[in-house]
Amino acid sequence: MHVRNLFAATVVAASLSTAAIADVSVMLPANPGGGWDGTGRQAFAAMNAAGIYTEGVNFTNTGGAGGTIGLAEFQNSQSGKPDALAVFGAITVGAIMLNSSPIDLSTYTPIARLTAEHLVIAVDARSDIETLEQLVEQMKADPGAVPVGGGSAGGVDHIALALLAQAAGIAVGDLNYIPQAAGAETVTGIVNGTLKAGISGISEFQQFQDQGRIRILAITADERREGLDVPTFKEAGFDVEIANWRGILGAPGMPEDNAAEWIARFDQLNDSAEWQQVMQTQGWDSYYQSGPAFGEFIAEENARIGDILRGAELVE
C-alpha cells in the first residue's frame, strides 16, 4: 500500500509544515501510475487549480483484483464518513463478480462519472477482412476458428466482444476469446497470426494503425471519433455501445449534505477550463454524469455485465 499527500499550495505556504491534516481521503484502488491513480490525482489537482476545493487530500493506493481489494479496505475503514471518496470504473463491476467479492456498489454513494475511453476492434493490416461485418460473418460461421485477443477475462474488452456476439446472434460461450497481458501483446498476436482480431482502447491501438501494422474496423462509441475514420459498431449494424469509464464514489452511508457538496464540486470541475485541459492532455473523453442518475447507471451496468459474464460462463 502506498500513501501520498497532496496539499493545496495555499495551505503549504501558510503552514510550511508537512504535518497538515488532510480534509478528504481518496482511495485509489490500483497501484501508482495506473488509470485510476491518474484520474483521481489529476481530478483533485484540477479542482485545486480551479479554486473549487483547495483543502488537503490524502490519497491511498491499494491495488489488486480489479479494484476490489482497495474498495473492501475503503468500505471497512471509511463507511459513514463525510469526506471519504474512492475512484473506480467499469472494470470494477465485473471484477466484483469474478472475484466473488462481498462489495455491493449499491451501498456506496454515487458522486460522478468522469471520463471514458471507447474501444476499437482491429485486424492485421494485411488481412482480407476490411469491415466489422466481414469479421462477424467469419465468427458466425465458426466462432472457435476466430481467436480474438483483449484484456483480462471478464474485463471491458471481453464484455464488448460479448455484446457484439449477442447483437450478431452468436452464443457468447462459443467465442474464442484469448486474454492478453497488454494492448501491445494483442497487436503482436494480430500481426503474427495467432489472433484473427483484437479489441482494446483507442489509446492502445491508434499508434499501431498509424504505423501501418493493424487496421481498425470500428469503435464502440455512439458517434465517430474525430481523427479516426472508422464507423461505430452501430453504423456497422450492431447495437453496441460501451466505454471503459471511470468515476467517483462516496463512502457507504455518507451523509446526504456531504454527498450533495461533493456532487456540486464535481459538477463545477466538469465545467472548468482546468479539467478540460487535463482531459485534452491525457487523451480522455468526457463521460460526465453525477448523483442519482449515475447511481442508476451503475445499477444498469451491474445488471448488464452480470448477464454477459453468466452468458460467457465466467460466473454462475
Summary of the structure (lengths in Angstrom):
residues: 316
radius of gyration: 20.5
end to end distance: 31.8
largest distance: 69.1
contacts: 1072
relative contact order: 0.18
helix: 45%
strand: 22%
